[in-house]
Amino acid sequence: MKIELKKDCRYSLVVPTSMGIRLTPPNGQPVHCADSFIMRASSAETNVASVSSFLGLPVKVLTTFVKGSPIAQFIKDNLKSRHMDYEGVEVPQGGPWGYRHQINIADSGCGSRGPRVWNDRAGEVGRTLNVKDFDLDRIFGKEGVQIVHLSGLIGALSPETGQFCLELARAAKKHGTRISFDLNYRATFWKNREKELAAIFAEIASVSDILVGNEEDFQLCLGIEGPEAGGKGLADKIDGFKGMIERVKKAYPNGKVFGTTLREVVDTNHHLWGAIMAAGDAWHIVEPRDITVLDRIGGGDGFVGGMLYAILKEWEPEKWVQFGWASGALATTLLTDYGQPADEDQVWSIWKGNARVQR
């Protein structure tokens, strides 16, 4: 199977996002025990895009910033260091109780103690993302985009961002850009908005070429029956996941690629990591394999990012899931939330299980 991509595009990948910062205690310490923190710029969507940007493909971020904020400047500098272009309006803070970039406070966990994440999103400037602030005909028509990657996190942030993602999907479809959609269900975002968001997500999914999610995402965002219970480990449940994806394919026949990751946590630093991808009528499965985890945040985004990179490179579908699996595994070895591959060979070495020193 092959996904036809637009040619002569300025950007291989475009991602809309709400940027924020992550505060992490060093050395895997819990937040409530820590007296120092490492600050990093972060978002799920730029985590995905980092695989492509570090490996040399042109990437653009659509976002919004707090005007005059030192955190906004920190984020801009970080995006540039990741070789990403960005576009977004500057929103006045409106005083000390006005807008700001969201804060993710999280430890990495260690051994038998699992990670804990505390999201502080009050006044998040990303909730103001509005289609009126972007010239979609210029971005998708004149500049050109091969794939736009949409996330349910952005779609569910606010009524404005939901409409923003809808309009992005419509513009992408109009201009022949392929659409990737990671459902990313969050219960707190959906509370008291179930009917509104179900309609938005269903429309985006109906025009998406690449659809990604776990069993909870497909059930709670799209109303698809989840995998049947059974078996003792993830490897035993693969048939159940394949059945779920078959139901998604039937409900959303426009889709060409459907993917989900498989994860079993042995302890914080030892996971079994696998993936399932359907490309057309063919199945490509990575049965769960042992990986060592430094920080699990961003592993799923790394999988999607690696898969999209492989699609953009027009490799064979078997390599899409392999490169995605290895990119996700790479992300879990880093203290950033995103993978920073040195080159393709580094990712393929992870896939091959080759951790020998390279001199």
N, C-alpha and C positions, 0 to 999 in steps of 0.2 A: 504494500500500500504506500501511496505517496500523497502528501498534502501539497497542493500547488500554492506557492507563495508569490506575492507581487514582486516584481523586479523593479530595479532602479528606485528603491526607497531610501530616504535619508536615514530612517531608523529601522533596525531589525525588531526592536521591542519597545513598547511604550507601556508604562504602568501608572495608573492614578493611585495616589496614596495620601495618607495623613502621617507626616513624619513626627517622631518624638524622640525621647531619650530613654535609655535603659540605665538604671543604676544597679550595679552588681558588686557585692562584697568580694574582695579577693580571696583566693584559696578555698573556694567552696563554702565559705562560712554563711550561717543564716543571717538574714537581715536584722533580726532583733538582737543579735549578738555582736554586730559589726560596728566599728567606729570609723571606718573609711570605705569609700566606694569608688568604683571605676565608672565613668560616664561614657556612654557610646550612643551615637545616633542610630536609630533603628526604625524599621517598619517591616511588616510581613512581605509587602509587595516589592520593596527594594531588596529584601533578602532574596526573592526569586530572581530579580533582574541582575543581581551581582554576578551570577555565574556567567552570563553572557557578557557583561561589561568588562570583567576581569580577563575574559578570554578574547577580547578585542572586537566584539560586535557593538554597533552604535545603539545606545539606550537613552531613552528620555523619560523623565519623571514629571508627572502632572500633579501639582500639590498646591499648598497655600502656606504662607508664612506670617508670623507676627512681626509687624513693622518695627524695626529698630531693636529687636530682641537679640541679645548675645547668643541665646540658644538657637535662634534661627540662623545666625551666622555660622555657628558651630555645625549645624546640619548642612548648610550649603557647602561649607568647606569639606565635610565628609563625603557628600555626593560627588564633588569634583575629584576627590581622592580615589573614588571608585570608578572614575572615568565616565560619569553620567552627566548628561545635560539635564537641566531642570527648567520648568516654567511654572509660574504661579503668582497670584496677586499678593500684595503686602496688605494685611489687614491691621488697622490700628488696634493697639492693645485695649484701649478704652479704660485705662486706669488699673490699679493693682488687682481689682476683682474682675478684670475683663478676660480677654483671650490669652491662651498660652499653648505651647506644644505639650502634648500628652506625655506622662511620665510612667514608665514601666519599672517597678521596683522588684527585683527578683534575685534570688540566690540560685546557684547552680546545683545545690544538693551535693551529697557525698556518700558513697556506699549505701548503707541501709536507710539513710535519711534522704527523702525525695525533695526535689526542688519545690519552692513555693513562689508564686507570682502574685504581686499586688498591683493592679492597674489603677492609676489615678488620672482620670480623663476629664475632670470638671473643667469647663471652659475651653475644651479642645478646639483649636482653630480649624482643624481638618473637617469639623462638622459643617463648616460654611462652604465647602467645595461646591461650586455652582457652574453649570454648563455655560452660563452667560459670560464667565470670565475666560473662556477659551474659544479660539477660532477653530472649530472642528474641521471645517472645510480646508483650512490651511494645513492643519496637522495631518489629516488623513488623505487629503487630496493633493495639495501642492508639495508638501514635504514627503509624504508617503510613509506608511508603516506596514511592516509585514505581519506582526502579531501584536495585538493589544491584550494585556493580561489583566483581568478584573478579579477582584476579591470580594467575597461576601462580607468581610470586615468593613470595607468601605461602603458597600451597598447598603449596609444596615446601620451606619453611624447616625444618620439623620434623614428626614424626608428629602432634604436637598441633595444629599449624597446618593440616595437611592435613585432619584431622578437623573442625577449626573451620570451614574453608571449606565442607566438605561439609554440615555442619549449617546454616550460613548459607543455602546454596542450597536445602536442604530446607525451611527455615522460610520463605524467600522464596516458594517455590513454593506452600506451604500457604496463605499469606496473599495471594496474587495479585500479588506484587511481581515486576516484570520483572528478569531476570538477565542481566548483561553479564559476559563472561569473556574476558580477555586472557591468552593462554596463557603468554607470557613464559618460554620455556624457558631454563634455565641448566644447563649440563652438570655443573658442580661440585655443584649442589644434587641432581642426579639420580643421581650416582655411587653404585652399589651399592643403589639404591632403585628401580630401573626398574619392577619388577613392581608394587610398592606404589603408586607415583605414577601409573603408567599407569591403574590401576583408579580412583583418585580423580579424575583429570582426565577420564576417559571419563564418569564419572557426572555431574560438574558440566557437562560439555559437552552431555550428553544432555538436560538441563533448561534450558539457556541459550537465551535469546531472541536475544542478540547475541553473536557469536563472532568474536574478532579474533586475528590472528597472522600471522607471516611464514611463508615456506616451511619454514624450519627448525622453527618451532613446531609446525606442523601435522604434519610428518613425525615428529618425535621425541617429541612429547607424545601424539599421537593415532594415529600409525601410518598417516597418509594419504600416498599417493604425491605427491611434490612436482611442481612444474611441469617440463615437458619442456624440455631444454636446446635452445637455438637462438636465433639473432639476435645482433646485436652490442651492442645497448643495451637498457635496460629497456623502452622503448616497443615494441621488437620482440618482447618476451617476454610481452606482456599476454595473448595467447591461452593461453599455457602456465599463467599464474596463474589465468585463468578456469577452465581445466580442473581445476586443483587445487581450487578453491573448489566446483566442481560435485561433486567427490568428497566433499568435506566435507559439503555439503548432503545428499547421499544417505546418508551415514553418520549424520548428526545432523539428522533431519527436523524436530525441534521448533524448530530455529533459524529466525529470521525475517530476520535481518540478518547478513551475513558480510563482513568487511572485512580488507584488508591494505594496507600502505603500500609504495610503490616508491621506492627511493633509489639513485641512482648518485653516487658521490663523485668529483668532478672534482679538487678539492683540499679542504683542511679548511674553507675559507670559501666554497666554491662547490659546491653540490649540485644535482642534478636530482631533483625531489621530485614524486611522483605518488601515486595511490591507486586502489584498486579496491574497489567495494562492490556486493554483491548484496542487494537488498531484495525478497524474494519471488522472482518470476521475472524481475524487471527488473535490468539491469546499469547501474551508474553509474560512469563511469571518468574520472579526471583523468590525462591523459597527463603524463609527467614534464615539469616546467617549472623553469627556473632560479630558484634562491633563493640569497640571500647569507646565510651562516651565521656568527654570532658564537660560538655554543656549541651543538653539536648535541644535547647531553644533554637529554632531555625532549621532543624533537620528536615521537616516536611517541606518547608519552603525550598530548601536545597534540592530536594527530589524534583519538585515542579520546575525549578530553574534549570536543572541539568537536562530534564526531558525536553523543555522548550529549546534549549541550546542545540540539542541533537536534532530536533525537528528543523530548526533554522539552518543547520548545516546540511540538511537533506540527506542524512544517513538513512540506513535501513531501519525499519521499526524495532527490530530486536535490540539495536543499540540505543534507542530512545530510553527504554526502561533501564537498561544497564547503566548508562551514563547518569540517569536520574538517581538511581539507587546509590551510585558511588558519590555523586555530588552531595546527596543528603548525608551520607556517612562522613564525608569530608567536613561538612558544616558542624557536625557534633564534636569534632576534634579542636575547634577554635573557640576562643572566648568572645569573638564577635558573634552576632546572631546570623551572620551570612558567611557563606563560603567564599574564600579568596583563592581560587585555584591558580597556581603558578603557570600552569599550562595544561593542555589536554592529557599529556602523559602522566601527570600527577594523579589525575582522576582515574585514568585507566589502570594505574598501578594499584589503586585502592580496590577497583573491581576485581583485579587478578589476585588480590591478597598478597601483593608484593610490597612489604614494608622494609625491605633492605635499604641500607644507606646508598645514596646516589652521590658519587663524587665527580 
